[in-house]
Amino acid sequence: MSSTEGGGPTQTGAPGLAERLGFSSGMVVQELGWDSDTDDPLRVAIEDAIDADMVDGDYGNVVDAVLLWWRDEDGDLVDGLVDALTDLVGGGAIWLLTPKVGRPNAVDPADIAEAAPIAGLSQTTTASVSKEWSATRLIAPKTRA
């Protein structure tokens, strides 16, 4: 059995998860809200799937998808989602990653359901992506006025 630096077994579920979430080679993925609590195996799996490093908020060009780590303490979710739309290509997806219900700084699913349409997004999918994090797929309209 292989092990991670911390001595525990490696996580084997994350690599296939990135593809199931729709990440594929050649995509440009912007990561926002990274902090020390984010799920590194998921991040690595996404970078492996897109065959590149994710870009940050200073990228300055269009991106195919946004990975937005969000915690209840991060402020107004509508503002965070609108900011995440800045570089997103029309029709692109925002994957909103939030701590699971019952975990510290969890975001109430009702808050996501309320914030998404205010930000001009449609909620399509929710998935468990790790022990600590859930992901909600939000789609931007193909054209914005």
N, C-alpha and C positions, 0 to 999 in steps of 0.2 A: 504494500500500500504506500502510495506517495504521500507526502505531507507538505503543508504550507510552512512558511517561515516560523509561524507561531507554534508549530508542532502538531496541529490538528490535521485531519484528512483534507485533501483538496476537494473543492466543490466541483462536482461533475455535471450538474444540471444547467449551469449558466451558459455554456457554449451554444447548445441548441436553442436556448431561450432567446438569444439575440436574433436568430433567424426567424423564430416564431413571432417575434415582435415586429418583423418586417425590415430589419436592418440587413443590408447586402453590400457587397463589394462595390466601391466607387461612390457610395453615398457620402455627402458632407453632413456631419452631425455636430451641432453646437451643444455644448454642455454648459448649463447655467446652474448656479446654486450649489456647486461642489463644496463640500466641507469634510472634516475628518470623519463624519458619521456615514458618509455615502458607502455604497456597497461596491468594493473594489473588484470582486470576481465578475459582477455584472458589467462594470465599466470595461474591464479587460475583454470580456466576451464580445461586447459591442465593437470595440476597436479591432478585434480580430475579425469580426464579421464584415466590417466596412474596409478592412485592410488599410487602416490609417489611424492617426490620432484624431480624437475629437477636437474641435476648435472651441475657443472661448468667446466671450461677449465682445471682444475687440476685433473679431475676424473681419468685419466690414464688407462681406459679400453674401450672396444668397446661400442658404443652406436647405438641405432636403428634409431635415428633421431637427427637432430640439429636444434635448433631454433636460428637463427642468426638475431639479431636486427642490422640494418645497416642504417646509415645516410650519406648523401653526404659528410659531413665534416670528416667522419671516415677514409678517405684515399683511397688507391687503392682497389677496389672491388675484382679484381682477387686475390690479396694477401689474402684478408679476406676470400674468398671462399676456397682457397687452404688450409688455416689454419683450416677452419671448417671441412675439410675432414680428419684431423689427426686421430680422434677416430671413424669416421663413418664406420660402417660395409658396406661391398660391397653390392650395391643394396639399401642402405639406402637413406633417403631423407633429404635434407637441406630445411627448410622453411626459406626463406629470407624475413624478415619483414622490410619494408621501409616506411617512411612517405608518405602519399598519395600525388599525384601530386598537386601542388599548396600550399602545407604545407611547413613550414621551413625545410630545409635539405632534401627535397624530392630527390629521386634518379630517374633519367630519365629511363623509361622502356627500351629505346634503349641501355643504359649502361649495364643493366642487361642482355639483349639479346646478347650483345657483350662479356661480361665478362664470362658468364657461359661456353661456349664451350672452351674458353682459359683455364679455370680451369678444364676442363674435365667433365663438367656437362651438362645434358640436361634439358631444361626448359619444364615443363609439364603443370602447372596450375597456374593461378593467381586468387586470391580471395580478396575481401574486408573483413577484419577481425575485424575492429572496425572503429569508426568515423575518427581516425587519421592515421591508419596503413593499408597497403596492404601486402599481402603475396604472394610470388612466390615460387612454389615447384620446386626444382632442384634435379635431380636424379643422383647419382654416378653410374658408371659402376659396374656390379657385381664383376668383377675382375680387379685389377689394377696391372700393371707390376712394 
